[in-house]
Amino acid sequence: MTHQYADDYNGELVPGMPALTEYVFSRTLKSVKKGAELISENSIAEVRRIKELPGKDIWLFGGASLADTLLKAGLVDELWLSVHPILLGSGKSLFYKHNSRIKLTLLESKTYETGLISLRYSIDNK
C-alpha cells in the first residue's frame, strides 16, 4: 500500500478537501511523517498558538492524556463522542478525574443502523 502526501495534491490531504496541517503531540517521537509538525513540549502553549492561526476547526483525535490536559486548560470547545454497542471488560478510561464538573450542551446526536450513537456537545469553558 502506498501513501499519498498532501504535497501530491497541492497541499490537500484529500483531493477537493481544503489543505490542513497535521500536528503530532509526543514526548517520545523524534520525527513524524512528511508534512506533519512534531510538538514535544509546551502542549498548552502550542495549542493556544495554533488556535490563533487563521483557519477553521482543529480536530484532536486519540490521546486521552492530551485531550484531558487541553480540556482542563479550557482549550476544548466541542466534544464528539461515539457510543458503540459493545461492552469491554477492561480498557483505558476516557476521562481522568477532575476537581469540578464540566457542563456540556448537546448540539447534535445521530443513531446509526449498527447501534452506534454519535453525540456532539459544546463545552462551557466559563
C-alpha positions in Angstrom: 0.0 0.0 0.0 1.4 3.4 -0.9 0.6 6.6 0.9 -0.1 9.9 -0.9 1.0 13.0 0.9 -0.6 16.5 0.8 2.2 17.7 -1.5 0.9 15.3 -4.2 -2.4 17.2 -4.2 -1.3 20.9 -3.9 -1.5 20.8 -0.1 -4.8 19.0 0.1 -4.7 15.8 2.2 -7.7 14.5 0.2 -8.4 15.9 -3.3 -11.1 18.6 -3.1 -10.8 18.9 0.7 -9.1 22.1 1.9 -5.4 21.8 2.9 -4.7 21.1 6.6 -1.8 20.9 8.9 -1.2 17.8 10.9 0.3 18.2 14.4 1.6 15.2 16.3 2.0 15.7 20.1 4.5 13.3 21.5 7.2 13.3 24.2 8.9 10.2 22.7 8.9 10.5 18.9 11.9 12.2 17.3 10.4 12.6 13.9 7.0 12.3 12.2 5.8 11.7 8.6 6.3 14.2 5.8 4.0 17.2 6.1 3.3 16.8 9.8 4.7 19.0 12.6 6.0 17.4 15.8 5.2 19.1 19.1 7.0 17.6 22.1 7.0 20.4 24.7 4.6 23.0 26.0 1.5 21.5 24.5 -0.9 24.0 26.1 1.1 27.0 24.8 1.4 25.3 21.3 -2.4 24.7 21.1 -3.1 28.3 22.1 -0.7 29.4 19.3 -2.4 27.1 16.8 -5.9 28.3 17.8 -4.7 31.9 16.9 -3.7 30.9 13.4 -6.1 31.6 10.5 -8.2 28.7 9.5 -11.1 26.6 10.7 -11.6 23.9 13.2 -8.9 21.9 15.0 -9.6 18.2 15.3 -8.0 16.3 18.1 -8.1 12.6 17.5 -6.9 10.0 20.0 -4.7 10.6 23.1 -6.9 10.7 26.3 -4.0 12.3 28.2 -3.6 15.2 25.8 -7.4 15.7 25.5 -7.7 15.8 29.3 -4.8 18.3 29.5 -6.5 20.6 26.9 -9.9 20.1 28.5 -8.6 21.2 31.9 -6.9 24.2 30.3 -10.3 25.3 28.7 -9.0 24.8 25.2 -11.6 22.3 24.0 -14.8 23.9 22.6 -16.7 20.8 21.5 -16.6 17.1 22.4 -17.7 14.4 20.0 -18.4 11.0 21.4 -19.3 7.8 19.8 -21.0 5.1 21.8 -20.5 1.7 20.3 -22.9 -1.2 21.1 -20.1 -3.3 22.8 -19.2 -3.7 26.5 -15.5 -4.1 27.0 -14.2 -6.0 30.0 -11.4 -3.5 30.6 -9.6 -0.7 28.9 -8.4 2.9 29.4 -10.6 5.5 31.0 -12.0 8.0 28.6 -11.6 10.9 31.1 -9.4 11.4 34.1 -10.5 12.6 37.5 -11.5 16.3 37.6 -11.9 18.6 40.6 -15.1 20.1 39.2 -17.9 19.2 36.8 -17.7 20.3 33.2 -21.1 21.4 31.8 -21.9 20.1 28.3 -24.7 21.1 26.0 -25.9 18.6 23.4 -25.6 20.1 19.9 -26.4 17.0 17.8 -27.0 13.3 18.0 -27.2 10.6 15.4 -28.1 6.9 15.6 -26.9 4.5 13.0 -28.3 1.2 11.9 -25.4 -0.6 13.6 -26.5 0.7 17.0 -23.6 3.3 17.1 -24.7 6.6 18.5 -22.7 9.8 17.7 -23.0 12.7 20.2 -21.7 16.2 19.7 -21.5 18.6 22.7 -20.4 22.1 23.3 -18.3 22.7 26.4 -19.0 25.5 28.8 -15.4 26.8 29.5 -16.6 29.5 31.8 
